């Protein structure tokens, strides 16, 4: 979805309404910073989620497994 919007913007900047003003689109530093910023924000939120997400340790799983076994009668 992000790529579709990017293509719409770039094509509209590349092809103006007047034929005489057509030209190649070259991204500016603000465009690059926005692109890198979106990647950075995604990675920051992903790492924050992984940091806050409670992980189950192997020790806890080993102590819970014997209790969960069904004993035959």
Order of alpha helices (4+ residues) and beta strands (2+ residues): alpha-alpha-alpha
